[in-house]
C-alpha cells in the first residue's frame, strides 16, 4: 500500500499546474482505488483528519471521499452505495472516527468538507439501520463545545437533514436536533458563525419539523427565533433567516395565520431598508405565499367543499392595501444596465415577478390598487418612472378577467405602440415590448369576447413590431416574442387570418433579424426563429405558396451551419443551437406543406432535406439531434410508404438514438419517431424490426435509462405490431413477459405522490397502447390463438387499475379500448373470462356514462365487441 506521505504528495500533485504531473497523480489515485478500496478510503479519511497536513491535500482528500459515496446518475449512485455497504466493519468504523474527529479541526474549509462527507455516509447507512449512534454523538456535548466545533456540528446536522429522509430518524432525535439548532440560532448565542450555521441548518431541517409545527408551543418558539434572526446585525444571518421564512411559507402555509401581521412588518422593513440579498428573500416570502394560494384556488376552483386538505386563508387578499404599494416601490429601484446581463435578478425584477403572482392570486381585486400608480407615472420625464409603470402594467395581465382589463388595455395599446417608436430609453422600450407580448399572450385569441386587435389597428401593430425588430438586441428580442404571441392568438381563426396580408413582410423581417451581426446577443436569433416557426405554424392555406418559397431558404441556412470551419467551443454551441432552430423550422414547414394540395411540389425537396438531417446527426449535439429526429418523424408521416428509400441510410442513426442513454431525451424522441415510421411504412418496416425490437428490449431492461423513456417504448411495441401484423409473432415471447412485469409493477406503484401517480399513469398508458396495437395487428389472422394465454393477465391488469381509482382520462380511454380490442380479436375464446371480470361490468358502465365523448365512444365500441364475443 501507499504510505501516508505518498498520499499527501499524490493529492498535491493532482492539483499541480503542470499537466503531466497532474495526469500521473490522477492515474495513481485511480490505481490505488481499484487495487485496495478500503485502504484508499481509509487513507483519504486519515489525510482529512490530520491537522499536520497541508490544507490543499486535505480538502481534495475530502472531495475524493465524497465522490466515492455519491454520484448524479442513478445507476452510478447505486453502485457506490453497494460498494460502501460491502466494506468491512472495522474500516467503516475507523473512517467514521476520522470524520468526526475532523469536525474539531481549526481549518474552516476542512471542517465543512467533513460535514458533507458525514452526511453522505449517513445518507447510505441510516436507512440500513447502521451508525445508529451518529446523531447522539453529534449532539452529546454540543453546548460545552468550543465555538468552531459547535459551528461544524450544526453544519453537519443541516447536511444530514438534507441527505436523509425524515422517516429514518426517530422523533426523539428529530426533537433533539431541532432543539440544538434553534438554541444555536438564539440571540443569546454570542458567536455569529454558530448562529449562521444554525440558521442554515434549520432551513434544511424544516421538512423534519412536521410534528413540532403541529404543537402550538413549539411552533411559537421556532417562529419567534426565526423572526428574531431576521433582525440580527449580521447580514448573512438575516438572509438565511428569511430563507427559512420562505420555506416555512410553502411547507407550513396552513399554520401561519397567527404570525402574518408580524411577518408583514418584518418583510416590509427588509424590502424598504435592508441589503439587496435580504430584501430579495423578503419579497420571495410573499411570492411563496401567492404560489400556495394560487395552487389551492386552482385545485379547488375557489369553492371550498370538503375535499380541500388546506383551506385558502387569503393572506394575499388581506395584505393587498399594504403589499401592493410596497411592491410598486421596488419597481423604481431598477439597475442602469439590468437587461444587458442575462439572468440578472434584482429588487425591481423580483418585485414585478411577485406583483404578477399577486395578480394571479387575487384576480380582479389587484386592478384598482395598481392603476393609480400606472396613470401617475407612465408619462413622467424620469425613465425609471415610465419603466416602472409599464412593468407594473405588464405584470398584472395574467389573473384578472379580460373584461376587467379590456378598457384599460385598449387605451394603453396606442400609448405603448407610440412608446416603442419614440421613447428615448432602451429600458422603457424593452419593458414596453415585453408588455405587448403579455397583452397578446393573455388577452388575444379565439376565446376572448372583444378582440383587442382589429382591422383598424392591426396594420399599425405589425408596422411597429417590424420596426422595433431593428432596435437594440434586447428590445428586438422582446418584439419577436410579441409577434410570436400575436400569431399564436390567430391559430384557430379559420381561413381569413388578419396576418395574411402581412405574411411575406413578417417572414422577411424575421429572417433579416436572424442575420443581424449582433443576433447572438440577448437570445435574439433564437427568438426570431421561434417567432418565424409560430407564424408559419399558425398560417392558413392562402399563404402556402410563400411557405413553399421559404423551404430552399431554410435548407440553405442549415447547409451553411454544416459547412462551418473549425469552431471554438462557444461558437460551436451557438452553431448547434442554430441547427436545432432550423431543424425545428423545417419540421413546422413539413407539417404545414406535407399534405394535399401542396404535398407534391413540396416532396421534391425531401431527398435534399433528409440528406441535411442525416448530416446534423454527425455533429454530436443533443438539441440539434433531437430537433432533426422530430423533423424526420414529420417527413416520414408526409412521405408515407415512400419513406422506405431513406431507411437503409437512416437506420444506423435510429440505432444510435436508441442507444443514447446519456441524453435520454434523444432516446425518447427516437422511440417516438419509430412510431411515426411504422405508421408511414406499415409492413415495409419489417426488415428493420429485428434490430429495433432487440434494442428496445435492451433499453427496457437497462437500469441506466431514465424511467421517462419506458412508457413510450411500450407504446412503440404497439406501433410495430400494428405495422407488421402477424409477423410480430416472433417477438411475442419476449415482449409479453416484459409488459406483464411492468403492468404488475405499475399496479403497486400508485398513490405515492403526484409525480409518481403521473408517471404510473403514463406507464400504464404505454402498456395498454402496446396491448391494443398487438391485438389489432393480429386481428383476423390465423395466429390470434397465440394471444389467448395472455388474456387472463390482461383482464386482471384492467381490473386492478379500475379498482385503484387513480387513472386519468387518457388511461381510462386506452383501457376501455383494450377491453374492446381483446374481445374483438379473441372473440368467443375469451367470452367467459370477460364475463367474470369487473371491467366488463362496472368499468364499462362508468365509461358509457362518461362526459368525455371520446371515452363514451370507445366504451360503446367495446360493449359492442363484448356482446359479439359472448353471444357466439
VOPAKE-728136 format. One record per residue (C-alpha): x, y, z; residue in three letters. Coordinates in steps of 0.5 Angstrom, whole numbers, plus 2048, in hexadecimal, padded with zeros to 3 digits. Layout:
% residues N
XYZALA/...
//
This chain:
% residues 872
800800800UNK/8028077FFUNK/80580A805UNK/801810808UNK/807815806UNK/8068137FFUNK/7FE8147FFUNK/7FF81B801UNK/80481C7FBUNK/7FF8197F6UNK/7FA81D7F9UNK/7FE8247F8UNK/8018217F1UNK/7F98207EFUNK/7F98287EFUNK/7FF8297ECUNK/7FF82F7E7UNK/80482A7E3UNK/7FF8267DEUNK/8048207DEUNK/80581F7E6UNK/7FD8207E7UNK/7FB81B7E2UNK/8008167E5UNK/7FE8177ECUNK/7F78167EAUNK/7F88107E7UNK/7FC80D7EDUNK/7F680F7F1UNK/7F180B7EDUNK/7F68057EDUNK/7F68067F5UNK/7EF8067F5UNK/7EE8007F0UNK/7F37FC7F4UNK/7F17FD7FBUNK/7EB8017FCUNK/7EB800804UNK/7F2802804UNK/7F18087FFUNK/7EA80B803UNK/7EE80A80AUNK/7F480E808UNK/7F0813805UNK/7EC81480BUNK/7F281480FUNK/7F581980BUNK/7EF81E80CUNK/7EF81D814UNK/7F781E814UNK/7F8825816UNK/7FF825815UNK/7FE82480DUNK/7FD82A808UNK/7F682D807UNK/7F682B800UNK/7F7824800UNK/7F2823806UNK/7ED827802UNK/7EE8227FCUNK/7EE81C800UNK/7E781E803UNK/7E58207FCUNK/7E78197F9UNK/7E48157FFUNK/7DD8197FEUNK/7DD8177F6UNK/7DF8107F8UNK/7D88107FCUNK/7D38137F7UNK/7D28157F0UNK/7CD8197ECUNK/7CB8137E7UNK/7C680E7EBUNK/7CA8077E9UNK/7D180A7EBUNK/7CE80C7F2UNK/7CB8057F3UNK/7D28027F1UNK/7D58077F6UNK/7D08057FCUNK/7D17FE7FBUNK/7D97FF7FBUNK/7D9803801UNK/7D47FE805UNK/7D87F8803UNK/7DF7FB806UNK/7E17F780DUNK/7DE7FA813UNK/7E57FC816UNK/7E7800810UNK/7E0804810UNK/7E1805818UNK/7E8808817UNK/7E580C811UNK/7DF80F816UNK/7E481081BUNK/7E9814817UNK/7E3818814UNK/7E081A81BUNK/7E781C81DUNK/7E8821817UNK/7E282581AUNK/7E682881FUNK/7EC82A81AUNK/7EE83181BUNK/7ED832813UNK/7E6834811UNK/7E683180AUNK/7E982A80CUNK/7E382A812UNK/7DE82C80CUNK/7E0826808UNK/7E082180DUNK/7D982480FUNK/7D7822808UNK/7DA81B808UNK/7D781980EUNK/7D081B80CUNK/7D2817805UNK/7D381180AUNK/7CD81280EUNK/7C9812808UNK/7CB80B806UNK/7CC80880DUNK/7C680B811UNK/7C180880CUNK/7C480180DUNK/7C4802815UNK/7CB803815UNK/7CF808819UNK/7C980981EUNK/7CE80D823UNK/7CF81281EUNK/7CA817820UNK/7CB816827UNK/7D3817827UNK/7D281E823UNK/7CD820828UNK/7D081D82EUNK/7D4823831UNK/7D282982CUNK/7D182E831UNK/7D882D834UNK/7DC82D82EUNK/7E183382BUNK/7DD837826UNK/7E0835820UNK/7DF82E822UNK/7D7830823UNK/7D783381CUNK/7DA82D819UNK/7D582881DUNK/7CF82D81BUNK/7D182D813UNK/7D2825814UNK/7CB825816UNK/7C8829811UNK/7CB82580BUNK/7C981F80FUNK/7C282180FUNK/7C3823807UNK/7C581C806UNK/7C1817809UNK/7B9817809UNK/7B5818810UNK/7B3811811UNK/7B980E812UNK/7BB813818UNK/7B781281FUNK/7B2817821UNK/7B6818828UNK/7BD819823UNK/7B981E81FUNK/7B7822825UNK/7BE822828UNK/7C1824821UNK/7BB82A821UNK/7BD82C828UNK/7C482C827UNK/7C3830820UNK/7BE835823UNK/7C3836829UNK/7C8838824UNK/7C483D821UNK/7C2840827UNK/7C5848828UNK/7C884582FUNK/7CD84182BUNK/7D384682AUNK/7D6843824UNK/7D484581DUNK/7D784081AUNK/7D383B81EUNK/7CC83F81DUNK/7CD83F816UNK/7CF837816UNK/7C983681AUNK/7C483A816UNK/7C683780FUNK/7C5830813UNK/7BE832815UNK/7BD83380DUNK/7BF82C80CUNK/7BB829812UNK/7B582C811UNK/7B282680DUNK/7B3822813UNK/7AF827818UNK/7A8825816UNK/7A782281DUNK/7AA829820UNK/7A682D81CUNK/79F82A81EUNK/7A182B825UNK/79F833827UNK/7A483482CUNK/7AA831828UNK/7A8835821UNK/7A783B825UNK/7AE83A828UNK/7B1839821UNK/7AE83E81DUNK/7B0843823UNK/7B7841822UNK/7B784281AUNK/7B484881BUNK/7B984B820UNK/7BE84881BUNK/7BC84D815UNK/7BE85381AUNK/7C585081BUNK/7CA85581AUNK/7CE850815UNK/7CB85180EUNK/7CC84980CUNK/7C8847812UNK/7C384C810UNK/7C3849809UNK/7C384280CUNK/7BD843811UNK/7B984680BUNK/7BA840807UNK/7B783C80DUNK/7B184080DUNK/7B183F805UNK/7B1837806UNK/7AC83880CUNK/7A783B808UNK/7A7836803UNK/7A8830808UNK/7A383280DUNK/79E83780AUNK/79883580EUNK/79C836815UNK/79E83E813UNK/797842814UNK/79984481CUNK/7A0846819UNK/79E84A813UNK/79E851816UNK/7A5851819UNK/7A884E813UNK/7A585380EUNK/7A8858812UNK/7AF855812UNK/7AF85480BUNK/7AC85B809UNK/7B285E80DUNK/7B785980AUNK/7B585B803UNK/7B5862804UNK/7BB863808UNK/7C085C808UNK/7C585A804UNK/7C38577FDUNK/7C58507FFUNK/7C0850805UNK/7BB855801UNK/7BA84F7FBUNK/7B984A800UNK/7B384E804UNK/7B084F7FDUNK/7B18487FCUNK/7AD846802UNK/7A784A7FFUNK/7A88467F8UNK/7A88407FCUNK/7A1841800UNK/79E8437F9UNK/7A083D7F6UNK/79D8397FBUNK/79683D7FBUNK/79683C7F3UNK/7978357F4UNK/7928347F9UNK/78D8387F5UNK/78F8357EEUNK/78E82E7F1UNK/78782F7F5UNK/7858357F0UNK/7838397F6UNK/77D8357F8UNK/77F8327FFUNK/77C82C7FFUNK/77E827804UNK/784824800UNK/789829801UNK/78E827805UNK/79082E806UNK/78C834806UNK/78E83A803UNK/78F840808UNK/78F845803UNK/795848806UNK/79784C800UNK/79084F7FFUNK/790852806UNK/797854805UNK/7958587FFUNK/79585F801UNK/79C85F804UNK/79F85A800UNK/79E85D7F9UNK/7A18647FBUNK/7A78607FEUNK/7A885C7F7UNK/7A78627F3UNK/7AC8667F7UNK/7B18607F5UNK/7B08617EDUNK/7B38687EEUNK/7BA8657F0UNK/7BC8637E9UNK/7C38627E8UNK/7C68667E2UNK/7C88607DEUNK/7C485B7E0UNK/7C28587DAUNK/7C88577D7UNK/7CA8527DCUNK/7C784B7DAUNK/7C48487E0UNK/7C484F7E4UNK/7C084F7EAUNK/7BF8557EFUNK/7BA8587F3UNK/7B685B7EDUNK/7B58557EAUNK/7B38517F0UNK/7AE8567F2UNK/7AB8557EBUNK/7AB84E7EBUNK/7A884E7F2UNK/7A38537EFUNK/7A184E7EAUNK/7A08497EFUNK/79B84D7F3UNK/79784F7EDUNK/7968477ECUNK/7948467F3UNK/78F84C7F4UNK/78D84D7ECUNK/7898537EBUNK/78A8567F2UNK/7918587F0UNK/78F85D7EBUNK/78D8637EFUNK/7938627F3UNK/7988637EDUNK/7948677E8UNK/79586E7ECUNK/79D86C7ECUNK/79D86B7E5UNK/7998717E3UNK/79D8767E7UNK/7A48737E5UNK/7A38717DDUNK/7A58787DAUNK/7AA87A7DFUNK/7B087D7DDUNK/7B58787E1UNK/7B58727DDUNK/7B586E7E4UNK/7AE8707E5UNK/7AC86F7DEUNK/7AF8687DEUNK/7AC8667E5UNK/7A58687E3UNK/7A68647DCUNK/7A985E7E0UNK/7A385E7E5UNK/79E85E7E0UNK/7A18587DCUNK/7A28547E3UNK/79A8547E5UNK/7988527DEUNK/79784B7E0UNK/79284A7E5UNK/78C84F7E5UNK/78784D7E0UNK/7878507D9UNK/7818547DAUNK/7848587E0UNK/78B8597DCUNK/78885B7D5UNK/7868627D5UNK/78D8647D8UNK/79185F7D3UNK/78D8637CDUNK/78F8697D0UNK/7968677D1UNK/7978647CBUNK/79886A7C7UNK/79C86D7CCUNK/7A18677CCUNK/7A28677C5UNK/7A486E7C5UNK/7A986D7CAUNK/7AC8677C6UNK/7AE86C7C1UNK/7AF8727C5UNK/7B18717CCUNK/7B98737CCUNK/7BA86E7D2UNK/7BC8677D0UNK/7B98647D7UNK/7B38677D5UNK/7B28647CEUNK/7B585D7D1UNK/7AF85D7D6UNK/7AA8607D1UNK/7AB85B7CCUNK/7AB8557D2UNK/7A48587D4UNK/7A28587CDUNK/7A48517CDUNK/7A084F7D3UNK/79A8537D0UNK/79A84F7CAUNK/79B8487CEUNK/7958497D3UNK/79084E7D0UNK/79084C7C9UNK/78E8457C6UNK/7878427C4UNK/7858417CBUNK/7858497CCUNK/77E84C7CBUNK/7808537C9UNK/7868537C5UNK/78C8587C6UNK/78F8577BFUNK/78A85A7BAUNK/78B85B7B2UNK/78C8627B5UNK/7928617B9UNK/79585B7B6UNK/79985F7B1UNK/79C8637B6UNK/79E85E7BBUNK/7A185A7B6UNK/7A58607B3UNK/7A78627BAUNK/7AA85B7BBUNK/7AD85A7B5UNK/7B18617B6UNK/7B285F7BDUNK/7B68597BBUNK/7BB85D7B8UNK/7BC8607BFUNK/7C285E7C4UNK/7C28577C5UNK/7BF8567CCUNK/7B985B7C9UNK/7B88577C2UNK/7B88507C6UNK/7B28527CAUNK/7AF8557C4UNK/7B084E7C1UNK/7AD84B7C7UNK/7A78507C6UNK/7A684D7BFUNK/7A68467C1UNK/7A08477C5UNK/79D84B7C0UNK/79D8467BBUNK/79B8407C0UNK/7958447C2UNK/7928437BBUNK/79483C7BBUNK/78C8397BBUNK/78A83F7B7UNK/78883B7B0UNK/78A83E7A9UNK/78A8457AAUNK/7908477AEUNK/79184E7AFUNK/79884D7AFUNK/79884A7A8UNK/7998517A4UNK/79F8527A8UNK/7A284B7A8UNK/7A784C7A3UNK/7AA8527A6UNK/7AA84F7ADUNK/7AE8497ABUNK/7B384D7A7UNK/7B48527ADUNK/7B584C7B2UNK/7BA8497ADUNK/7BD84F7ADUNK/7BD8507B5UNK/7C08497B5UNK/7C684B7B0UNK/7C88517B4UNK/7CF8527B6UNK/7CD8527BEUNK/7C884D7BDUNK/7CB8487C2UNK/7CA84D7C8UNK/7C484D7CCUNK/7C28477C9UNK/7C084B7C3UNK/7C18467BEUNK/7BD8407C2UNK/7B78457C3UNK/7B78477BBUNK/7B783F7B9UNK/7B283E7BFUNK/7AD8437BCUNK/7AE8417B5UNK/7AC83A7B7UNK/7A683C7BAUNK/7A48417B5UNK/7A583B7B0UNK/7A18367B4UNK/79B83B7B5UNK/79B83D7AEUNK/79583B7A9UNK/7958387A2UNK/79583E79FUNK/79C83F7A1UNK/79E83879FUNK/7A283B799UNK/7A683F79DUNK/7A883A7A2UNK/7AA83679CUNK/7AF83B79AUNK/7B283B7A1UNK/7B48347A0UNK/7BA83579CUNK/7BC83B7A0UNK/7BC8377A7UNK/7BF8317A4UNK/7C58357A1UNK/7C68387A8UNK/7C68317ABUNK/7CB82F7A6UNK/7CF8357A8UNK/7D08337AFUNK/7D282C7ADUNK/7D882F7A9UNK/7DB8337AFUNK/7E38337AFUNK/7E68317B6UNK/7E28357BBUNK/7E38377C2UNK/7DF8337C7UNK/7DB8397C9UNK/7DA83A7C1UNK/7D88337C0UNK/7D38347C6UNK/7CF8397C2UNK/7D08367BCUNK/7CD82F7BFUNK/7C78347C2UNK/7C68377BBUNK/7C68307B8UNK/7C182E7BDUNK/7BC8347BBUNK/7BD8337B3UNK/7BB82C7B4UNK/7B582E7B8UNK/7B38337B3UNK/7B382D7ADUNK/7AF8297B2UNK/7AA82E7B2UNK/7AA82F7ABUNK/7AA8287A9UNK/7A38277AEUNK/7A182D7AAUNK/7A282B7A3UNK/7A28237A3UNK/79B8227A2UNK/79782479CUNK/797828797UNK/79E82B799UNK/7A182479AUNK/7A3822793UNK/7A7828792UNK/7AA828799UNK/7AC821799UNK/7B1823793UNK/7B6826799UNK/7B581F79DUNK/7BC81C79BUNK/7C082279CUNK/7BC8237A3UNK/7BE81C7A5UNK/7C581D7A3UNK/7C68237A7UNK/7C28207ADUNK/7C781A7ADUNK/7CD81F7ADUNK/7CA8227B3UNK/7CB81B7B7UNK/7D281C7B5UNK/7D38227B9UNK/7D281F7C0UNK/7CE8247C3UNK/7C88217C7UNK/7C38277C6UNK/7C48277BEUNK/7C481F7BEUNK/7BD8207C2UNK/7BA8257BDUNK/7BD8217B7UNK/7BA81B7B9UNK/7B381E7BAUNK/7B38217B3UNK/7B581B7B0UNK/7AF8187B4UNK/7AA81D7B1UNK/7AE81C7AAUNK/7AC8147ABUNK/7A58167ACUNK/7A481A7A6UNK/7A88157A1UNK/7A480F7A3UNK/7A78097A0UNK/7AC80D79CUNK/7B080E7A2UNK/7B38077A1UNK/7B880979DUNK/7BB80D7A2UNK/7BB8077A7UNK/7C28047A5UNK/7C680A7A7UNK/7C280D7ACUNK/7C18067B0UNK/7C88077B4UNK/7C680E7B7UNK/7C080B7B9UNK/7C48057BDUNK/7C980B7BFUNK/7C380F7C2UNK/7C08087C6UNK/7C78077C9UNK/7C880E7CBUNK/7C680D7D3UNK/7CA8137D5UNK/7C68187D1UNK/7C08157D3UNK/7BB81A7CFUNK/7BE8187C9UNK/7BD8117CAUNK/7B68127CCUNK/7B58167C5UNK/7B88117C1UNK/7B380C7C4UNK/7AD8117C2UNK/7B08117BBUNK/7B080A7BAUNK/7A880A7BCUNK/7A880F7B6UNK/7AC80B7B1UNK/7A78057B3UNK/7A18097B1UNK/7A480B7ABUNK/7A88057A8UNK/7A37FF7ABUNK/7A67F97A9UNK/7AC7FC7A5UNK/7AF7FD7ACUNK/7AF7F57ADUNK/7B77F47ABUNK/7B97F97B1UNK/7B47F67B6UNK/7B97F17B9UNK/7BE7F77BAUNK/7B97FB7BDUNK/7B67F67C2UNK/7BD7F47C4UNK/7BF7FB7C6UNK/7B87FD7C9UNK/7B87F67CEUNK/7BF7F87D0UNK/7BD7FF7D1UNK/7B87FD7D6UNK/7BC7F87DAUNK/7C17FD7DBUNK/7C28017E2UNK/7C68067DEUNK/7C08097DAUNK/7BC80F7DDUNK/7B580C7DFUNK/7B18117DBUNK/7B380D7D5UNK/7B08077D7UNK/7A98097D5UNK/7AA80B7CEUNK/7AE8047CDUNK/7A88007CFUNK/7A38047CAUNK/7A88037C5UNK/7A77FC7C5UNK/7A07FD7C3UNK/7A28017BDUNK/7A77FC7BBUNK/7A17F67BCUNK/79C7FB7B8UNK/7A17FC7B2UNK/7A37F57B2UNK/79D7F17B4UNK/79E7E97B5UNK/7A67EA7B4UNK/7A67EC7BBUNK/7A57E57BDUNK/7AD7E47BEUNK/7AD7EA7C3UNK/7A77E87C7UNK/7AB7E37CCUNK/7B07E97CDUNK/7AB7EF7CDUNK/7A57EC7D1UNK/7A97EA7D8UNK/7AC7F17D8UNK/7A57F47D7UNK/7A37EF7DCUNK/7A87F17E1UNK/7A77F97E0UNK/7A07F87E1UNK/7A17F57E8UNK/7A67FA7EAUNK/7A18007E8UNK/79B7FC7ECUNK/79F7FD7F2UNK/7A28047F1UNK/79D8087F1UNK/79B80E7F7UNK/7A28107F9UNK/7A28177F7UNK/79F81B7F1UNK/7A681A7EDUNK/7A58127EEUNK/79E8127ECUNK/79F8167E6UNK/7A58117E4UNK/7A180B7E6UNK/79B80D7E1UNK/7A080F7DBUNK/7A38087DCUNK/79C8047DCUNK/79A8087D6UNK/7A08067D3UNK/79F7FF7D5UNK/7987FF7D2UNK/79A8027CCUNK/79E7FC7CBUNK/7997F77CCUNK/7947FB7C8UNK/7997FB7C2UNK/79A7F47C3UNK/7937F27C3UNK/7917F67BDUNK/7977F47B9UNK/7967EC7BAUNK/78E7ED7B8UNK/78B7E87B3UNK/7927E57B3UNK/7927DD7B4UNK/7977DE7B9UNK/7937E27BEUNK/7937DC7C3UNK/79A7DD7C5UNK/7977E37C9UNK/7927DF7CDUNK/7967DD7D2UNK/7987E57D4UNK/7907E67D4UNK/78F7E57DCUNK/7957E97DEUNK/7937EF7DAUNK/78C7EF7DCUNK/78F7EE7E3UNK/7937F57E2UNK/78D7F87DFUNK/7897F67E6UNK/78F7F87EAUNK/78F7FF7E7UNK/7888007E7UNK/7887FE7EFUNK/78D8037F1UNK/7898097EEUNK/78F80E7EDUNK/78F80D7E5UNK/78F8147E1UNK/78A8157DBUNK/7908127D6UNK/79180C7D9UNK/78980B7DAUNK/78880B7D3UNK/78E8077D1UNK/78C8027D6UNK/7858017D3UNK/7888017CCUNK/78C7FB7CEUNK/7867F77D1UNK/7827F87CAUNK/7897F67C6UNK/7897F07CBUNK/7827EE7CAUNK/7827F07C2UNK/7897EC7C1UNK/7887E67C5UNK/7807E57C5UNK/77D7DF7C8UNK/7847DC7CAUNK/7837E17D0UNK/77C7E37D1UNK/77B7DF7D7UNK/7817E27DAUNK/77F7E97D8UNK/7787E87DBUNK/77C7E67E2UNK/7807ED7E2UNK/77E7F37E6UNK/7807F77E0UNK/77B7F57DBUNK/7757F77E0UNK/7777FD7E5UNK/77C8007E1UNK/7797FF7DAUNK/7738027DDUNK/7778087E0UNK/77A8097D9UNK/7738097D6UNK/77080F7DAUNK/7778137DAUNK/77681A7D8UNK/77C81A7D3UNK/7798187CDUNK/7808147CAUNK/77F8107D1UNK/77880E7CFUNK/77980D7C8UNK/77F8087CAUNK/77A8057CFUNK/7748047CAUNK/7798007C5UNK/77C7FC7CBUNK/7757FA7CDUNK/7737F87C6UNK/7797F47C5UNK/7787F07CCUNK/7717EF7CAUNK/7737EB7C4UNK/7797E77C8UNK/7747E57CDUNK/76E7E37C8UNK/7727DE7C4UNK/
//
